[in-house]
Structures are given as C-alpha cells and as structure tokens.
Amino acid sequence: MRKLTTALLVGAYICLALIGAVVAWGFGAGAGAGMAAFAGALALALAVHALAARSLDLRASSLEIAEVLDAQRAVAARLGKLETRLSAEVEAAVDDALRRSEELSSEVQLLEDVVHQIGERLEAELSGQVARARGRETSPQSGALLETVSQALAAGRVDLYLQAVVSLPQRRTQFYESFSRLRDETGRVLMPAEFLSVAEPGGLVAAIDNLLLFRCVQIVRRLARQDRKIGIFCNISLASLGDEAFFPPFMEFLGANRDLADALIFELGQSAFETRGRLEARNMAKLADLGFHFSIDKVARLDLDFQDLARADVRFVKIAAPVLLGGLEEAGGVLAWKALPGLAAADLAHLARRHGVELVAEKVESEREVVDVLDLNIGFGQGHLFGEPRPIRDAVLAETEPPAEFIQAALRRRAAG
C-alpha cells in the first residue's frame, strides 16, 4: 500500500513539473527553458516530498517510542504490584506457619502435662488394684495371664486396630472403629476376650481404655492434617467415665481440642449405658457439652428408648446382623420383630432418624445379610465382609506413644508390691 502511494505521488510530481514546463514554453521561454522549468519543478517536488516523508517517519518513530515507554511503565507498575502481593503472601504464609507451629507446640505441651498428671494420680491407684487382684487370683493360669497383661502395658505392647464402617449401599468408608490388642513378649497377639477376663477383675481395663482413648485422639489429629473427614468410634468403659483421676485432665485436653468433636465418637455397650450411675452420666453430659457424641453397641434388645438416647447425645446404635435378622417374622403381610410387634421392621431406622440416631448393622458377614439389612433401610454397615480390623503401621503408632508413659508410671510399683 505504501509503495502504491509513493508511485502515485511521483506521478503527480511529474505531471506538475510537465504543467510547469508547458506554461513556461507557452510564455515563449523556449524549449530549453521549458525543460529547465520541468527539471526544477520535479526536483523541488521530490525535495518537498522527501522532507515531508522524513517528518512523518520521525513523528511515527516518536509515537512508537512513546508507546514503548508507556508499555514499559505499565509493566513496571504490574511488576511492582506483583512484588507487593508476593511479599504479602509470603509474609502471611510465614505467619501462618509460625502460628501453626505455636499451636502444635502448645498441644504437645498440653498432652505432656496431661500425661504427667494422669501418671501421678493413677500410679498408686492401679498398683493397689493389681495388688488386690493378686489376692483374688484363683489359678496359676489366670495369675500368669495377669502378669502378661501387666508386662504388655508396662512395655507399651498395646497395638491399635481399625475396622471400616461403610455407608450402604455405596460401601464407602465413613468411619473407623478402634480396637486395642495386647502382645506378649513373644509377639503373640492377645485378643480382648482373652486379656479382659483378667484385666477387668485386676482393675487394668481402665488403663487399657485410657491408652486407647489417647491414641484415637492422635489418629483423629493425623486424619485431620490429611484433610480426611473420617470419624473414629473409640470404645470407652464405665470405669473410665467414672475414673476421677483420669477424667478431669482428659476433659481439659478435649476442651482444648474441640475441633475433634465431629470426628471422635465415644462408644459403650447397651448394658453399660443403661446401668451408668450419676457420675458416669454427668461426665457423659460434660463430653456432650464440648460437642462430642456417643454410640451404643452390643445391643441385645431392640426395644430402644430413642428419646433417652437422644437426650444423652447418642448419635449411633450398632446392632449385630444376627440380632437384626434373627427375630423377624411376617404377620399380616408386614415384616416385624417378635419383640416389637407393633412396629414394621422397615420403620425402625426411620424412627431412629427422627430422634437424630443412625443405625449401624455390625458383624455383617455375607452378601445375603447386606441385602436383608438394606431392606430394613439401615444406612451403615460394619463387619468382616467390608474389611477386617487392621493394625496401624508402626510409623503411625509411634506418633501415639506419649500416652503410654502414664501406663508405665502406673505400673512401676507393681514389681515392688
């Protein structure tokens, strides 16, 4: 386009020069004068064009330079804003890291204080309970087993197992239930049915529960750091709820960590719940005031008082599949339990939900039981079909070691006693 414009301008200049030559020739100046006039006019026109083009080029260059300078200033301004923003974000990240570090340090210090207090308070009590248990021993076998349990506690050979609680019918893991397992010095695992037979009369079940509770708290913390919204059912005994040496510092610890309330569910059996005394009920209420909830398992009777459960802040009731499916019979075309003849079996879960309670079918062992449980509108399942209890890895378990210190302190005098 620029070449075409230049050619047209040159043609115009030639035409003007010819017109000037013709005019000069017309006035009688002669052919020589006409040619001179033509050449002069053409040279003048080209000179004027060159000057004009140069001026335009200089103006265009000035505009381009101005645009480049404006762009440079804009980039510099953006870089300045970006640098300010990055500095602010880095400063905020450093402040957040320092804050989290301070919070973690305070939590660790609080845990150490709690462990120390519990160790001091339980040392004399548990050593006395073990001594009294010795006096009640009826056989060398029970005495040897009690010694094995005590040694396992003293050496920290208490493992944590977790079993999945899944949603139905999706079978996605929503919770875990925690279990404690003891190991003797040879590494043999002692099942609860074995060690509880001597731990309960020996007064050691509270120590086992206490260690399990601390480890559940640590596992919940670990899951929270991984941003995993999975809760844990943690078994708690009436002995722990009524333990005046253990419970106050444990309440203080949980009060400083209320963020665990939605992820930690304390579980006790139906019989224990119904026979709880005033002290245990009051301590359960204190936990509920902090936002923690409860679960009932080992259900033997289905005539549950859901209003009473709701008042005690019970959110889950676990019923074994054989209990759920064993007493069903059909009457008048409606499936119901013999113990609850006026309630259709499919309505029990709805009745529970109206009081804020979810039913969990536990000890589910077969696919047929899953189908039958779904017919009862139950939303959660637990059992070997969905996964057996699995031990926590040693590396993870090591993070929960501090609470074992009060167990060791509580049993130091046993050998001397």
C-alpha positions in Angstrom: 0.0 0.0 0.0 2.8 2.4 0.8 4.6 1.6 -2.5 1.4 2.4 -4.4 1.1 5.7 -2.6 4.7 6.6 -3.4 4.2 5.8 -7.1 1.1 7.9 -7.3 2.8 10.8 -5.6 5.8 10.6 -8.0 3.4 10.5 -11.0 1.7 13.6 -9.6 5.0 15.4 -9.2 5.9 14.6 -12.8 2.6 15.9 -14.0 3.0 19.2 -12.1 6.5 19.5 -13.5 5.2 19.0 -17.1 2.5 21.5 -16.5 5.1 24.0 -15.3 7.3 23.3 -18.4 4.3 23.7 -20.7 3.4 27.0 -19.0 7.0 28.2 -19.4 7.0 27.2 -23.1 3.7 28.9 -23.6 5.1 32.2 -22.5 7.7 31.9 -25.2 10.6 30.9 -23.0 11.6 28.2 -25.5 12.1 24.5 -25.3 15.3 24.8 -23.2 13.7 27.0 -20.6 10.7 24.6 -20.5 12.9 21.6 -19.9 14.8 23.5 -17.2 11.5 24.5 -15.6 10.4 20.9 -15.7 13.6 19.6 -14.1 13.5 22.3 -11.4 9.8 21.7 -10.6 10.4 18.0 -10.4 13.4 18.4 -8.2 11.6 20.8 -5.9 8.6 18.5 -5.6 10.8 15.5 -4.8 12.7 17.5 -2.2 9.4 18.6 -0.6 8.2 15.0 -0.6 11.4 13.8 1.0 11.2 16.4 3.7 7.5 15.6 4.4 8.2 11.8 4.4 11.1 12.3 6.8 9.0 14.4 9.1 6.2 11.7 9.1 8.8 9.0 9.8 10.2 11.0 12.7 6.7 11.5 14.1 5.8 7.8 13.7 9.1 6.9 15.5 8.3 9.3 18.3 4.9 7.8 18.7 6.3 4.2 18.8 8.9 5.3 21.3 6.2 6.9 23.4 4.1 3.7 23.2 7.1 1.5 24.2 7.8 3.8 27.2 4.1 3.6 28.2 4.2 -0.2 27.9 7.4 -0.3 30.0 5.9 1.9 32.7 2.8 -0.3 32.7 4.9 -3.5 33.0 6.9 -1.9 35.8 3.7 -1.0 37.6 2.4 -4.5 37.3 5.7 -5.9 38.5 5.6 -3.6 41.5 2.0 -4.8 42.3 3.0 -8.4 41.9 6.1 -8.0 44.1 3.9 -6.4 46.8 1.3 -9.1 46.5 4.0 -11.9 46.7 5.6 -10.2 49.6 2.3 -10.1 51.4 1.5 -13.7 50.6 5.0 -14.9 51.7 4.6 -12.9 54.9 1.1 -14.3 55.5 2.4 -17.9 54.9 5.3 -17.4 57.3 2.9 -16.0 59.9 0.6 -18.9 59.4 3.4 -21.4 59.7 4.6 -19.8 62.8 1.1 -19.8 64.3 0.6 -23.5 63.5 4.0 -24.3 65.0 3.0 -22.4 68.1 -0.4 -24.2 68.2 1.3 -27.6 67.8 3.9 -26.8 70.5 1.1 -25.8 72.9 -0.8 -29.0 72.1 2.2 -31.2 72.7 2.9 -29.3 75.9 -0.7 -29.8 77.0 -0.5 -33.5 76.2 2.7 -33.9 78.2 1.1 -32.1 81.2 -2.0 -34.3 81.0 0.1 -37.5 80.8 2.2 -36.3 83.7 -0.9 -35.6 85.8 -2.5 -38.9 84.9 0.7 -40.8 85.7 0.9 -39.3 89.2 -2.8 -39.8 90.0 -3.1 -43.4 88.7 0.2 -44.8 89.9 -0.9 -45.5 93.5 -4.5 -46.5 92.4 -3.6 -49.0 89.7 -0.8 -50.5 91.7 -3.2 -51.1 94.5 -5.8 -52.6 92.1 -3.1 -55.0 90.8 -2.2 -56.0 94.3 -5.8 -56.6 95.2 -6.2 -58.7 92.0 -3.4 -60.9 93.1 -5.3 -61.7 96.2 -8.3 -62.7 94.1 -6.3 -65.0 91.8 -7.9 -68.5 91.6 -5.4 -70.3 89.4 -1.8 -70.2 88.2 -3.1 -69.7 84.6 -5.0 -66.5 85.5 -2.1 -65.2 87.5 0.3 -65.8 84.6 -2.1 -64.1 82.2 -2.5 -61.1 84.6 1.3 -60.8 84.7 1.5 -61.0 80.9 -1.1 -58.2 80.6 0.7 -56.0 83.1 4.0 -56.5 81.3 2.4 -55.7 78.0 1.1 -52.4 79.4 4.4 -51.6 81.1 6.3 -52.2 77.9 3.8 -50.4 75.7 2.9 -53.5 73.7 -0.6 -52.2 73.0 -1.5 -52.0 69.3 -4.3 -50.1 67.7 -6.5 -51.8 65.1 -9.1 -50.0 62.9 -12.1 -51.5 61.2 -14.1 -49.7 58.5 -17.7 -48.6 58.9 -19.2 -48.1 55.5 -22.2 -46.4 54.0 -24.8 -48.6 52.4 -25.3 -49.4 49.6 -22.2 -47.5 48.3 -19.8 -49.2 50.7 -17.7 -46.1 51.1 -15.7 -45.8 54.3 -17.3 -43.2 56.5 -15.9 -44.1 59.9 -13.5 -46.5 61.7 -13.9 -48.4 64.9 -10.8 -48.7 67.0 -9.7 -51.8 68.9 -6.8 -52.5 71.3 -4.7 -55.6 71.1 -2.0 -56.6 73.5 1.1 -58.6 72.6 3.1 -60.8 75.0 6.9 -60.8 75.0 7.0 -63.4 72.2 4.9 -61.2 69.9 1.7 -63.3 70.3 -1.4 -61.1 70.0 -3.9 -61.3 72.9 -7.5 -60.9 71.9 -9.9 -58.9 74.1 -11.8 -62.0 75.1 -8.6 -63.3 76.5 -7.0 -60.4 78.3 -10.2 -58.8 79.5 -11.0 -61.9 81.6 -8.2 -60.9 83.9 -7.9 -57.2 83.1 -11.4 -56.4 84.4 -11.1 -58.0 87.8 -7.5 -56.8 88.0 -8.6 -53.2 87.6 -6.5 -52.8 84.4 -9.2 -52.2 81.9 -9.3 -48.5 82.7 -5.6 -48.3 81.9 -6.2 -50.0 78.5 -9.2 -47.8 77.8 -7.2 -44.7 78.6 -4.3 -45.6 76.3 -6.8 -46.4 73.5 -8.6 -43.0 74.0 -5.3 -41.1 73.7 -4.3 -43.0 70.6 -7.7 -42.4 69.0 -7.2 -38.7 69.5 -3.8 -38.8 67.9 -5.2 -40.8 64.9 -8.0 -38.2 64.5 -5.4 -35.5 64.5 -3.5 -37.2 61.8 -6.5 -37.7 59.6 -7.4 -34.0 60.1 -3.9 -33.0 59.0 -4.6 -35.0 55.8 -7.9 -33.3 55.4 -9.8 -36.6 55.6 -13.2 -36.2 57.1 -13.5 -39.7 58.6 -14.7 -40.3 62.2 -13.5 -42.8 64.7 -15.5 -44.8 67.1 -13.5 -45.1 70.3 -14.6 -47.6 73.0 -14.9 -46.2 76.5 -15.8 -48.1 79.6 -17.8 -47.1 82.6 -14.6 -47.4 84.6 -13.0 -44.6 82.5 -16.1 -42.4 82.7 -16.1 -42.8 86.5 -12.4 -42.5 87.0 -12.0 -39.3 89.0 -8.2 -39.4 88.5 -8.3 -39.8 84.7 -11.4 -37.9 83.6 -10.7 -34.3 84.7 -7.4 -33.9 82.8 -8.8 -35.8 79.8 -11.8 -33.3 79.8 -9.2 -30.4 79.9 -7.4 -32.0 77.0 -10.6 -32.4 74.9 -11.7 -28.9 75.8 -8.6 -27.5 74.2 -9.3 -29.6 71.1 -13.0 -29.1 70.4 -12.2 -29.4 66.7 -12.1 -33.1 67.2 -15.7 -33.3 68.3 -17.2 -34.1 64.9 -14.6 -36.9 64.3 -14.4 -38.7 67.6 -17.4 -40.8 68.8 -17.2 -42.5 72.2 -18.8 -46.0 72.3 -20.0 -48.1 75.1 -22.3 -51.2 75.3 -26.0 -51.1 75.8 -25.8 -52.7 79.2 -23.1 -50.2 80.4 -25.2 -47.3 79.1 -28.4 -48.5 80.9 -26.5 -49.2 84.2 -24.5 -46.0 84.3 -24.5 -44.1 87.5 -24.9 -40.4 88.2 -21.1 -39.8 88.0 -20.8 -41.5 84.6 -23.9 -39.8 83.3 -22.7 -36.4 84.4 -19.3 -37.0 82.7 -21.0 -38.1 79.5 -23.0 -34.8 79.7 -19.8 -32.9 80.1 -18.4 -34.5 76.9 -21.6 -33.7 75.1 -21.3 -30.1 76.2 -18.0 -30.0 74.4 -19.7 -31.2 71.3 -18.7 -34.9 71.4 -21.2 -37.7 70.6 -21.8 -41.3 71.6 -22.5 -44.6 70.1 -24.1 -47.7 71.7 -23.1 -51.2 70.7 -23.5 -54.8 72.0 -27.3 -54.3 71.6 -29.2 -57.3 72.9 -32.7 -55.8 72.9 -34.4 -53.8 70.2 -36.9 -52.1 72.4 -34.7 -49.0 72.4 -35.8 -45.7 74.0 -34.7 -43.3 71.3 -35.8 -40.3 73.3 -33.5 -41.3 76.1 -30.7 -41.9 73.7 -31.2 -38.5 72.1 -31.1 -36.8 75.5 -27.8 -38.5 76.2 -26.5 -37.3 72.8 -26.2 -40.8 71.4 -26.0 -40.5 67.6 -25.3 -44.1 66.6 -26.6 -47.5 67.6 -24.8 -50.6 66.4 -26.8 -53.8 66.2 -25.3 -57.1 65.1 -26.7 -58.6 61.9 -27.8 -61.8 63.7 -29.8 -59.7 66.2 -31.4 -57.6 63.5 -32.3 -60.5 61.2 -32.9 -63.4 63.7 -36.2 -62.4 65.3 -38.1 -61.3 62.2 -41.5 -62.8 61.3 -44.2 -61.8 58.9 -47.6 -61.0 60.3 -50.5 -59.7 58.1 -48.1 -59.2 55.2 -45.8 -56.9 57.3 -42.3 -58.0 58.4 -41.8 -57.2 62.1 -39.8 -58.4 65.2 -41.4 -60.6 67.8 -40.1 -58.2 70.4 -41.7 -55.2 68.6 -44.9 -56.5 67.1 -46.4 -53.0 66.7 -43.6 -51.7 64.5 -42.8 -52.7 61.0 -39.2 -53.8 60.7 -38.5 -51.3 57.9 -39.7 -48.4 60.1 -37.1 -48.9 62.9 -34.4 -47.0 61.1 -36.9 -44.1 60.3 -37.9 -43.9 63.9 -34.3 -43.7 65.0 -33.5 -41.0 62.5 -36.4 -38.9 63.7 -34.5 -38.7 67.0 -31.2 -38.0 65.4 -29.9 -41.6 65.7 -28.4 -43.7 62.9 -28.5 -47.5 63.0 -25.4 -49.4 62.0 -25.5 -53.1 61.2 -22.4 -54.7 62.6 -20.9 -58.1 62.3 -22.1 -58.4 58.7 -20.5 -61.5 57.2 -22.3 -62.3 53.9 -23.8 -60.6 50.9 -27.2 -62.0 51.7 -27.1 -60.2 55.0 -26.3 -56.9 53.2 -29.5 -57.4 51.1 -31.6 -58.0 54.2 -30.1 -55.1 56.0 -30.8 -52.8 53.1 -34.5 -53.9 53.2 -34.5 -52.5 56.8 -33.4 -49.1 55.5 -30.2 -49.1 57.5 -27.6 -46.8 56.1 -24.3 -48.1 57.6 -22.6 -51.5 57.9 -19.6 -53.0 59.6 -18.1 -56.4 59.6 -15.5 -58.7 58.0 -17.4 -58.6 54.7 -16.3 -54.9 54.4 -12.9 -55.4 55.9 -11.3 -57.0 59.0 -9.7 -54.9 61.7 -6.2 -53.9 60.5 -3.3 -52.8 62.7 -2.0 -49.3 62.4 1.5 -49.1 60.9 4.4 -48.9 63.4 5.4 -45.5 62.0 1.9 -44.1 62.7 1.6 -45.9 66.0 4.9 -44.2 67.1 3.1 -40.9 67.0 0.7 -42.0 69.7 3.4 -43.3 72.1 3.4 -40.4 74.7 0.2 -41.6 76.4 1.8 -44.9 77.2 4.1 -43.1 79.6 1.3 -42.9 82.3 0.7 -46.6 81.9 4.4 -47.3 82.7 4.3 -44.9 85.6 1.2 -46.5 87.0 2.8 -50.0 87.0 6.2 -49.1 88.3 5.4 -50.2 91.8 3.8 -53.5 90.8 7.1 -55.5 91.0 7.8 -54.0 94.4 4.3 -54.6 95.6 
